[in-house]
C-alpha cells in the first residue's frame, strides 16, 4: 500500500450556520504509522466547536498511544455544559491538559514499550464570537484576518529559543538538526522536566488565550508535519482567494506538504467564520 495516498483519517467537512470547517490526518510519505490524532466535536446545541491536534512522540506504539490518550481526554469536554464565563472555559480546557499529561505518564509507567511516550497538542474552544486556545509543544494555531498581521502560537521548541537569543537566523530554522526537539509536551519528560501550557490567563498578558472572531476570519490548527513546509506568508495567503473553502484549501495544503517531502505525519483543522455572522455578544 502506498502511504502517500492512504490517509489515516480522510478529509472531512462540516458546515454550521456560523462556520465551515475541514480536517484531515495523513501518514505522509516516509513514516510507517500515523502518530497524529485530531478531534473536531461540536456541543449539542452547536454553540461551540472543540478542535484539537495532537502529535505523538515515542518509539513503538508509544507516540500513537499518547496522542490517542490526549484526544480521549479532551473529548470528555463536549459531554459537559459549556461555561458562560470565558475564564471558566479557559480553566476547563486547561484542566484537560493536566489530565491528559497524567494519563500519558501513568500509562507510560506500565509498559517498557511506552516509557517516555508523549504528545504535543494545540486545542481550541471556538464560538461564533471568539475562541480560547492553549498549546504545549510545536503543534500550532494560526489566526488569519484581513488587513491584520498573522497571529500564530509560539512553539515550545529548542530552535525558537535559539532564534530568540540570536544563535540562529530565521533562515536556519527549517533545516536545523534540533528543529523537532520540543521543550514542553504532555508526558514524555524525564524526571520533573518542564511543562508549559500557553498562553496564560492574565489581564496584562501580551498574548491572550482569548481572541475575538469576525466574519471571514480563518483558523488553522496543525501538526509540524504540515506547517514546517510553509512560510508565514504562504499561510497568510490562504485568505486571498474570494472563493475560499476550507476543504479546497486544506486539500491544497496537504498536497503541497506531500509534494515538498511529506517526511512526517500531516494533520490539520481549517475553519472559516461564515460571512454575515455578527461578532457581538
Buried (B, 14 or more C-beta within 10 A) or exposed (E): EEBBEEBBBEBBBBEBEBBBBBBBBBBBBEBEBBBBBBBBBBBEEEEBBBBBBBBBBBEBBBBBBBBBBBBEBBBEBBEEEBEEEBEEBBEBBBEBBEBBBBBBBEBBEEEEEBBBBBBBBBBBBBBBBBBBBBBBBBBBBBBBBEEEEBBBBEBBBBBBBBBEEEEBEEEEBEEBEEBBEBBBBBBBBEEEEEBEBBBEBEEEEEEBBBBEBBBBBBBBBBBBBBBBBBEEEEBBEBBEEEEBBBBEBBBEBBEBBBEEEBBBBBBBBBBBBBEEBEEEE
